[in-house]
Amino acid sequence: MAKPVGNRAPDKNKKPPHDTKPFVLAVDDDEAVLRIIKSFLEQNEYQVKTALSGEEAFGILLKETPAILILDVVMPGASGYDVCRLIKRDVRLKKVPVVFLTSKSEPKDFKTGHDLGAVIYMTKPFKVQKLLHVVQMLCPLPEQA
């Protein structure tokens, strides 16, 4: 363990290394939404990767397991429902909490999301602070645990 230099105590406010941050995968076909999510969560010590389609998300999920998966429902190609359905069948990914963040707001949409295994179903427009609270609830940072 490194000793403090001189009379200085170790910096307790030092940010953790990049690889110790919880990994969140956000999937949405709207680049602006992804930029907002990525920027805000990274400011709050989460590592965020983004995908513009379900297919792109599958490519990331083959290599990495996120702590949380944030999914839009309506996307070209594989929908968020399709992505959720597939990961819930995968032994390695089935316990990853899924948060739907979508414009689909009918009661049947909420039911479909929860039936597929989502833990939270949020609608757009959304407040980034509320999304942060959901992420923190599902995956607290090490100092919050």
C-alpha positions as CSV (number, residue, x, y, z in Angstrom):
1,M,0.0,0.0,0.0
2,A,1.4,3.4,-0.9
3,K,2.3,5.7,2.0
4,P,1.2,9.3,2.0
5,V,3.9,11.8,0.9
6,G,5.0,14.1,3.7
7,N,2.1,15.0,6.0
8,R,-0.5,14.7,3.3
9,A,-3.3,12.1,3.9
10,P,-4.5,10.0,0.9
11,D,-7.0,11.8,-1.2
12,K,-10.4,10.3,-0.3
13,N,-12.1,12.3,-3.0
14,K,-10.1,10.7,-5.7
15,K,-12.3,9.2,-8.4
16,P,-12.1,5.4,-8.8
17,P,-10.2,4.0,-11.8
18,H,-12.3,3.7,-15.0
19,D,-12.6,-0.1,-14.8
20,T,-14.1,-0.1,-11.3
21,K,-17.1,1.9,-12.4
22,P,-20.3,0.0,-12.9
23,F,-20.9,-0.5,-16.6
24,V,-24.3,0.6,-18.1
25,L,-25.3,-0.2,-21.6
26,A,-27.8,2.3,-23.1
27,V,-29.6,1.4,-26.4
28,D,-31.6,3.9,-28.4
29,D,-31.9,4.9,-32.0
30,D,-31.9,8.6,-31.0
31,E,-28.2,9.8,-30.7
32,A,-29.3,12.9,-28.8
33,V,-31.0,10.7,-26.1
34,L,-27.8,8.5,-25.9
35,R,-25.6,11.6,-25.5
36,I,-27.7,12.9,-22.6
37,I,-27.8,9.5,-20.8
38,K,-24.0,8.9,-21.4
39,S,-23.0,12.4,-20.3
40,F,-25.1,12.5,-17.2
41,L,-24.3,9.0,-16.0
42,E,-20.6,9.4,-16.6
43,Q,-20.7,12.7,-14.6
44,N,-22.0,10.5,-11.8
45,E,-19.3,7.9,-11.9
46,Y,-20.8,5.2,-14.2
47,Q,-19.1,3.8,-17.2
48,V,-21.5,4.0,-20.2
49,K,-21.5,2.4,-23.6
50,T,-24.1,3.2,-26.1
51,A,-25.7,1.3,-29.1
52,L,-27.9,2.8,-31.8
53,S,-29.7,-0.5,-32.5
54,G,-30.6,-3.9,-31.0
55,E,-28.1,-5.5,-33.3
56,E,-25.3,-3.2,-32.1
57,A,-26.3,-4.0,-28.5
58,F,-26.0,-7.7,-29.2
59,G,-22.5,-7.2,-30.4
60,I,-21.5,-5.5,-27.2
61,L,-23.4,-8.1,-25.0
62,L,-21.5,-10.9,-26.6
63,K,-18.3,-9.5,-25.1
64,E,-19.4,-7.7,-22.0
65,T,-22.0,-8.0,-19.2
66,P,-23.4,-4.7,-18.1
67,A,-24.6,-3.9,-14.6
68,I,-27.7,-2.4,-16.1
69,L,-29.3,-2.3,-19.6
70,I,-31.3,0.7,-20.6
71,L,-33.4,0.0,-23.7
72,D,-35.7,2.0,-26.0
73,V,-38.5,-0.1,-27.3
74,V,-39.0,1.3,-30.8
75,M,-35.9,0.9,-32.9
76,P,-35.3,-0.2,-36.5
77,G,-34.5,-3.9,-36.7
78,A,-34.5,-5.6,-33.3
79,S,-36.7,-3.8,-30.9
80,G,-36.0,-3.3,-27.2
81,Y,-38.5,-6.0,-26.5
82,D,-36.5,-8.4,-28.8
83,V,-33.3,-7.5,-27.0
84,C,-34.8,-8.1,-23.6
85,R,-36.4,-11.4,-24.7
86,L,-33.1,-12.7,-25.9
87,I,-31.0,-11.6,-22.9
88,K,-33.5,-13.1,-20.4
89,R,-32.9,-16.5,-22.1
90,D,-29.1,-16.2,-21.8
91,V,-27.6,-17.7,-18.7
92,R,-24.8,-15.1,-18.4
93,L,-27.2,-12.1,-19.0
94,K,-30.5,-13.1,-17.6
95,K,-29.9,-11.4,-14.2
96,V,-29.0,-8.0,-15.7
97,P,-31.6,-5.5,-14.7
98,V,-33.5,-4.1,-17.7
99,V,-34.8,-0.5,-17.7
100,F,-37.1,0.4,-20.6
101,L,-36.9,4.1,-21.5
102,T,-39.4,4.7,-24.3
103,S,-42.2,6.8,-25.8
104,K,-44.6,3.8,-25.7
105,S,-46.9,4.6,-22.8
106,E,-50.0,2.5,-23.1
107,P,-50.9,0.2,-20.2
108,K,-50.3,-2.8,-22.5
109,D,-46.7,-1.5,-23.2
110,F,-46.0,-1.4,-19.5
111,K,-47.4,-4.9,-19.1
112,T,-45.3,-6.2,-22.1
113,G,-42.1,-4.7,-20.6
114,H,-42.7,-6.2,-17.2
115,D,-43.8,-9.6,-18.6
116,L,-40.5,-9.7,-20.5
117,G,-38.5,-9.2,-17.3
118,A,-37.9,-5.4,-17.1
119,V,-37.6,-4.1,-13.6
120,I,-38.4,-0.5,-14.5
121,Y,-40.5,1.0,-17.3
122,M,-40.0,4.7,-17.9
123,T,-41.5,6.9,-20.5
124,K,-40.1,9.8,-22.6
125,P,-39.7,12.6,-22.2
126,F,-37.8,11.8,-19.0
127,K,-35.9,13.6,-16.3
128,V,-32.2,12.6,-16.2
129,Q,-32.2,12.9,-12.4
130,K,-35.0,10.3,-12.2
131,L,-33.0,8.0,-14.5
132,L,-29.9,8.5,-12.3
133,H,-32.0,7.6,-9.2
134,V,-33.2,4.4,-10.9
135,V,-29.6,3.5,-11.9
136,Q,-28.3,4.2,-8.4
137,M,-31.1,2.1,-6.9
138,L,-30.3,-0.9,-9.2
139,C,-26.6,-0.5,-9.1
140,P,-25.2,1.6,-6.3
141,L,-21.6,2.9,-6.7
142,P,-19.1,1.1,-4.4
143,E,-19.1,4.0,-1.9
144,Q,-22.9,4.0,-1.9
145,A,-23.2,0.3,-1.2
